[in-house]
Amino acid sequence: MKNLIKITSLTVAGLLFVSSTQLMAQQASTLADLLNLVEGDRIAESDEYRQRLQEFEQNANRQQEILDTTDGRIIDQEQTQAQLSDNFEANEVILRDKRETLRDRRGDLNELFGTLQGVAGDFLSTFQNSLISAQYPGRVEAVSDFIEKAGSTINQLEIAEIERFWFFMQQEMTESARVVTYNADVTLPTGETVNRTITRIGAFNAISEGDYLSYNGDIGHLQVLPKQPSAGIVAAALRLESATSGLTKVGIDPTGGVGGQVLANLVNFPSAQEQVQANAGVIGNIIIVVGIIGMILGFYRLLVLTLVSIKVRNQLKSDKPVKNNPLGRVLLVAEANPSSDTETLELKLGEAILHETPALESLLTIIKMIATIAPLGGLLGTVTGMIVVFQQITVYGAGDPTIMAGGISSALMTTVLGIVVAIPTIFIHTVLKSRSDSIIHILEEQATGMIATKAERLSAA
């Protein structure tokens, strides 16, 4: 393989030599001309070499100059750095001495500034979410700067700054006892910001157009509570906004100094309907449906038995039997068998009463069954909810109670629903049973009376 490469290289070199020779032979007709051409090419190459050498030497000299300049600058910078370091160390010593001098001259003022810093820190937490800060913005930033400056070892508090902080404290106390009206931006539950007239009740609550507002220092402006209090409290707020003098009854939040958080939490607490919708689950919804069906059937039967009872009592006052009520139909049986003996008549009347009894006791068994099943369904929901809780404890542990709250709420809610359905269902079943038993008792009483009357008549004959 190497031999083949050598042979190929020699062949190519030979071909190039032959080609160049042929080219030069074409340009020179004699050997002297060819020699002159070779000499001319050598001289040209020497001139080009000398020119390149000269350029290289010039570039080398230029690079050396740049290098020398750079070295000089490095030496200057090192000297400057050493000088600055010395100046920095000297300034550190001077600053240390100045701080000691300032500390000595401040003397008892250090204790005063420390007290002011602590008091300002306590008031800062009050200013941040105070409704008064919504009317007078900028107090939080001013107090924050005051605290920072009071704790500084360099800056010095001025009397004007101390007096300004004292003014803020006096303003908070004075404004907390006033009911004022002013205009400001209010954020609606939709996210839109509008300019409204706001009525501020001290530091307790702020209302606007009947809406109770909340304030958060991080947001910087008032917001309409997403869920408002009851209609009576809102109506009282509207009366206060329209009042010009005198006393007006209105609902306030006693924790208004922190933005009325108790009111916000109370109105945001879910209602019974919202709790049922959130925690009922499948079993709870089944209990609700079954309870609704039971109550519908119960009221339906109550209406029917009430009408039947009215007709029966009207029949008691009449001497002529009517087919539109159970007593009338029983009396018609007695009239249809005037010649029967007492035993036969008793059997026929008993048969008529038994025929009327199922209609009078209709649906009572279903209502009683619903009253029995509802608590059992609640117990089933409780068991399944606790199973979910135990599964969550197995997966997430018991460190965070909010993880288990959903299962516990569902379990307790189904229990409540079962009891809520069972109580009225049992009550209405008892009422219906009493009504039907009363009508059946009237039928038995009238039948027994007719038999006794016939027996007396037969014995007298």
C-alpha positions in Angstrom: 0.0 0.0 0.0 2.9 2.4 0.9 4.7 1.5 -2.3 1.5 2.3 -4.3 1.3 5.7 -2.6 5.0 6.5 -3.4 4.5 5.5 -7.1 1.4 7.7 -7.4 3.2 10.7 -5.8 6.2 10.3 -8.1 3.9 10.0 -11.1 2.0 13.2 -10.2 5.3 15.1 -9.6 6.6 14.0 -12.9 3.5 15.1 -14.7 3.6 18.5 -13.0 7.3 18.9 -13.9 6.7 17.9 -17.5 3.7 20.3 -17.7 5.7 23.2 -16.3 8.6 22.5 -18.6 6.3 22.4 -21.5 4.7 25.7 -20.4 8.1 27.3 -20.1 9.2 25.8 -23.4 6.2 27.3 -25.1 7.2 30.8 -23.6 10.9 30.4 -24.5 12.1 29.3 -27.9 15.8 28.8 -27.0 17.7 27.6 -24.0 19.0 31.1 -23.2 15.5 32.4 -23.1 14.5 29.6 -20.7 17.4 30.5 -18.5 16.4 34.2 -18.5 12.9 33.2 -17.5 14.1 31.1 -14.6 16.5 34.0 -13.4 13.6 36.5 -13.6 11.3 34.3 -11.5 14.1 33.9 -8.9 14.7 37.6 -8.7 10.9 38.2 -8.4 10.6 35.7 -5.6 13.5 37.3 -3.7 11.9 40.7 -3.9 8.6 39.3 -2.6 10.4 37.5 0.3 12.2 40.7 1.3 8.9 42.6 1.3 7.2 40.0 3.5 10.2 39.9 5.9 10.1 43.6 6.3 6.3 43.6 7.0 6.8 40.8 9.6 9.5 42.8 11.4 7.3 45.9 11.4 4.4 43.9 13.0 6.8 42.4 15.6 8.0 45.9 16.5 4.4 47.2 16.8 3.4 44.2 19.0 6.4 44.9 21.2 5.3 48.5 21.6 1.7 47.5 22.5 3.1 45.0 25.0 5.3 47.6 26.6 2.4 50.0 26.8 0.2 47.3 28.4 2.9 46.5 31.0 3.1 50.2 31.8 -0.6 50.4 32.4 -0.6 47.3 34.6 2.1 48.8 36.8 0.1 52.1 37.0 -3.1 50.1 37.9 -1.3 48.1 40.6 0.0 51.3 42.1 -3.5 52.9 42.0 -4.9 49.7 43.6 -2.4 49.8 46.3 -3.1 53.5 46.9 -6.9 52.9 47.0 -6.5 50.0 49.4 -4.5 52.2 51.7 -7.2 54.9 51.4 -10.0 52.3 52.1 -8.2 51.1 55.2 -7.7 54.6 56.4 -11.3 55.5 55.7 -12.4 52.4 57.7 -10.4 53.6 60.6 -11.9 57.1 60.3 -15.5 55.6 60.0 -14.9 53.5 63.1 -13.7 56.5 65.0 -16.7 58.5 63.7 -19.2 55.8 64.8 -17.7 55.7 68.2 -17.9 59.5 68.5 -21.5 59.4 67.3 -22.4 56.7 69.8 -20.8 58.6 72.6 -22.5 61.9 71.6 -25.9 60.3 71.2 -25.7 58.9 74.7 -29.2 58.5 76.1 -30.7 59.1 72.7 -29.9 55.5 71.8 -32.4 54.3 74.3 -35.0 56.8 73.1 -34.5 55.7 69.5 -34.8 52.1 70.5 -38.1 52.8 72.2 -39.4 54.7 69.2 -38.4 51.9 66.9 -40.3 49.3 69.0 -43.4 51.5 69.3 -43.3 52.2 65.5 -43.0 48.5 64.8 -46.1 47.8 66.8 -48.1 50.6 65.1 -46.8 49.5 61.7 -48.8 46.2 61.9 -51.9 48.3 62.8 -51.4 50.7 60.0 -50.9 48.1 57.3 -54.5 46.8 57.4 -56.2 49.7 59.0 -59.3 51.1 57.2 -57.9 54.6 58.0 -54.8 53.8 55.8 -57.2 53.3 52.9 -58.2 56.9 53.3 -54.8 58.2 54.1 -52.2 56.2 52.0 -48.5 56.5 52.5 -48.5 56.0 56.2 -47.0 52.5 56.1 -44.1 53.6 53.9 -43.4 56.6 56.1 -43.4 54.5 59.3 -41.2 51.8 57.7 -38.6 54.5 56.8 -38.9 55.9 60.3 -38.2 52.4 61.8 -35.2 51.9 59.5 -33.7 55.3 60.4 -34.3 54.8 64.1 -32.3 51.6 64.0 -29.5 53.0 61.9 -26.1 53.7 63.5 -25.3 56.4 60.8 -28.5 58.3 60.1 -30.0 60.6 62.8 -33.7 61.0 63.5 -34.9 64.6 63.3 -37.5 66.2 65.5 -39.8 66.7 62.5 -39.8 63.0 61.8 -40.6 62.1 65.4 -43.4 64.6 65.4 -44.8 63.2 62.1 -44.9 59.7 63.6 -46.6 61.1 66.7 -49.2 62.7 64.3 -49.8 59.3 62.7 -50.6 57.8 66.1 -52.9 60.6 67.0 -54.6 60.4 63.6 -55.3 56.7 64.1 -56.9 57.3 67.5 -58.9 60.3 66.4 -60.2 58.8 63.1 -61.2 55.6 64.8 -64.0 57.6 66.5 -65.3 59.3 63.4 -67.8 58.4 60.7 -66.6 60.1 57.5 -67.4 60.0 53.8 -64.8 60.2 51.0 -64.2 59.1 47.4 -61.8 56.3 46.5 -61.2 53.4 44.2 -63.1 50.2 45.0 -62.5 46.8 43.4 -65.6 44.8 42.6 -65.9 41.0 42.8 -65.7 40.9 39.0 -62.2 42.5 39.2 -63.3 45.9 37.9 -62.1 48.9 39.8 -64.5 51.9 40.1 -64.5 55.2 42.0 -67.2 55.2 44.7 -68.3 57.2 47.6 -67.2 55.4 50.8 -68.6 55.7 54.3 -66.0 54.7 56.9 -67.3 53.8 60.4 -64.2 54.6 62.5 -61.7 51.8 62.1 -64.4 49.2 62.2 -66.0 49.0 58.7 -66.3 50.7 55.4 -69.4 50.6 53.3 -70.3 51.8 49.8 -73.7 51.6 48.2 -74.8 49.1 50.8 -71.8 46.8 50.1 -69.4 46.0 53.0 -65.8 46.5 52.1 -62.5 45.0 53.2 -59.0 46.4 53.1 -55.7 44.6 52.6 -52.5 46.7 52.9 -50.7 44.5 50.4 -53.3 45.4 47.7 -53.6 49.0 48.7 -57.3 49.7 48.1 -60.7 48.7 49.3 -62.5 45.6 47.9 -66.2 44.6 48.0 -66.7 41.5 50.0 -67.6 38.7 47.5 -70.4 37.6 49.9 -72.4 40.2 51.8 -74.1 39.9 55.2 -77.9 39.4 55.5 -80.4 41.7 53.9 -81.2 43.4 57.3 -77.6 44.4 57.9 -77.2 45.7 54.3 -80.4 47.7 54.6 -79.1 49.3 57.8 -75.8 50.2 55.9 -77.9 51.9 53.2 -79.8 53.9 55.8 -76.5 55.0 57.4 -75.1 56.2 54.0 -78.3 58.2 53.3 -78.4 59.7 56.8 -77.1 63.3 57.4 -77.4 63.5 61.2 -78.6 61.7 64.3 -78.1 58.1 65.3 -78.4 55.3 62.9 -78.3 51.6 63.8 -75.8 49.7 61.7 -73.9 46.5 62.0 -70.1 46.7 62.5 -67.2 44.3 63.0 -65.5 44.9 66.4 -62.2 43.6 64.9 -62.2 46.4 62.3 -58.8 47.5 63.4 -57.4 44.6 61.3 -59.7 45.2 58.4 -62.9 43.5 59.6 -61.7 40.0 59.2 -64.3 38.5 61.5 -67.1 39.9 59.3 -65.3 38.6 56.2 -64.9 35.2 57.7 -68.5 35.1 58.9 -70.0 36.0 55.6 -67.7 33.7 53.7 -68.7 30.8 56.0 -70.8 28.4 53.9 -74.5 28.2 54.5 -76.3 25.0 55.1 -77.2 24.7 51.5 -73.6 25.2 50.4 -72.3 22.7 52.9 -74.8 20.1 51.7 -73.8 20.7 48.0 -70.1 20.5 48.9 -70.2 17.5 51.2 -73.3 15.4 50.6 -71.7 13.1 48.0 -73.6 10.3 46.2 -75.1 8.8 49.4 -76.1 12.2 50.7 -77.9 13.1 47.5 -79.7 9.7 47.5 -80.9 10.4 51.1 -82.1 13.8 50.0 -84.1 12.4 47.1 -85.6 9.7 49.3 -86.5 12.2 51.9 -88.2 14.5 49.3 -90.2 11.5 48.0 -91.2 10.6 51.6 -92.3 14.1 52.4 -94.3 14.4 49.1 -96.0 11.1 49.8 -96.6 12.1 53.4 -98.3 15.4 52.6 -100.3 13.7 49.8 -101.6 11.1 52.2 -102.2 13.8 54.8 -104.4 15.7 52.4 -106.3 12.6 51.3 -106.9 11.5 54.9 -108.0 15.0 55.9 -110.6 15.0 53.1 -111.7 11.5 54.0 -112.0 12.5 57.7 -114.2 15.5 56.8 -116.5 13.3 54.7 -116.8 10.7 57.4 -117.7 13.4 60.0 -120.2 14.8 57.6 -121.6 11.2 57.2 -122.0 10.9 61.0 -124.3 13.9 60.9 -126.4 12.5 58.1 -129.0 9.8 58.2 -128.6 8.8 54.6 -125.5 6.8 53.6 -123.3 8.2 50.8 -120.8 6.2 48.7 -118.2 9.0 48.7 -116.7 8.0 52.1 -115.8 4.8 53.9 -118.5 5.1 56.6 -121.2 5.6 54.0 -120.1 2.5 52.1 -120.1 0.5 55.4 -123.6 1.7 56.2 -124.8 0.8 52.8 -123.7 -2.8 53.4 -125.8 -2.8 56.5 -128.8 -1.4 54.6 -128.3 -4.0 51.9 -128.7 -6.9 54.4 -131.7 -5.9 56.6 -132.9 -9.5 57.2 -129.4 -11.0 58.1 -128.9 -12.2 61.7 -126.4 -10.5 63.9 -123.6 -12.9 63.2 -123.9 -12.6 59.5 -124.3 -8.9 59.6 -121.2 -8.7 61.9 -119.2 -10.7 59.3 -120.4 -8.5 56.4 -119.6 -5.3 58.2 -116.2 -6.6 59.2 -115.5 -7.5 55.6 -116.5 -4.0 54.5 -114.2 -2.4 57.1 -111.3 -4.7 56.0 -112.0 -3.6 52.4 -111.7 0.1 53.4 -108.6 -0.4 55.6 -105.9 -0.8 52.8 -107.0 2.5 51.2 -106.9 4.3 54.5 -103.4 2.9 55.3 -102.1 3.3 51.8 -98.4 4.4 51.5 -97.9 4.4 55.3 -95.6 1.4 55.0 -93.4 3.2 52.4 -93.2 6.3 54.5 -92.2 4.2 57.6 -89.6 2.4 55.5 -88.1 5.7 54.4 -87.9 6.9 58.0 -86.1 3.7 58.8 -83.7 3.7 55.8 -82.6 7.3 56.0 -80.6 7.0 59.2 -79.1 3.7 57.9 -78.1 5.6 54.7 -76.5 8.3 56.9 -74.6 5.6 58.8 -73.4 4.1 55.5 -72.2 7.6 54.4 -70.4 7.9 57.7 -68.6 4.6 57.3 -67.5 5.3 53.7 -66.4 8.8 54.6 -64.2 7.5 57.4 -62.7 4.9 55.0 -61.7 7.8 52.8 -60.2 9.6 55.8 -58.1 6.5 56.8 -56.9 6.1 53.2 -55.8 9.7 53.2 -54.0 9.2 56.5 -52.2 6.2 55.0 -51.1 8.2 51.9 -50.4 11.6 53.4 -50.0 11.0 57.1 -51.9 12.8 59.9 -49.7 16.0 60.0 -52.1 18.1 58.0 -55.8 18.0 59.3 -57.1 19.9 56.2 -56.3 16.8 54.1 -58.7 14.8 56.2 -61.4 17.5 56.5 -63.1 16.5 53.2 -63.8 12.9 54.2 -64.8 13.9 57.7 -67.2 16.5 56.4 -68.7 14.1 54.0 -69.1 11.5 56.7 -70.8 13.9 59.2 -73.0 15.5 56.5 -74.5 12.2 55.5 -75.3 11.4 59.1 -77.0 14.8 59.5 -79.0 14.3 56.3 -80.1 10.9 57.5 -81.3 12.3 60.8 -82.9 15.4 59.2 -84.9 13.1 56.8 -85.8 10.6 59.5 -87.3 13.1 62.0 -90.0 14.7 59.9 -90.7 11.5 58.1 -91.4 9.7 61.4 -93.5 12.7 62.6 -95.7 12.7 59.5 -96.0 8.9 59.6 -97.2 9.1 63.2 -99.7 11.8 62.2 -101.0 9.8 59.2 -101.2 6.6 61.3 -103.2 8.5 63.9 -105.6 9.9 61.2 -106.2 6.5 59.5 -106.6 4.7 62.9 -109.2 7.4 63.9 -111.2 6.8 60.7 -111.0 3.0 61.1 -112.1 3.4 64.8 -115.1 5.3 63.7 -116.0 2.6 61.2 -115.6 -0.1 63.8 -117.6 1.9 66.3 -120.5 2.5 63.9 -120.5 -1.2 62.8 -120.5 -2.4 66.4 -123.4 0.0 67.2 -125.5 -1.2 64.3 -124.9 -4.9 65.4 -125.8 -4.1 69.0 -129.0 -2.2 67.9 -130.1 -5.2 65.7 -129.3 -7.6 68.5 -131.5 -5.7 70.9 -134.3 -5.5 68.4 -134.2 -9.2 67.8 -134.1 -10.0 71.5 -137.1 -7.7 72.1 -139.1 -9.5 69.4 
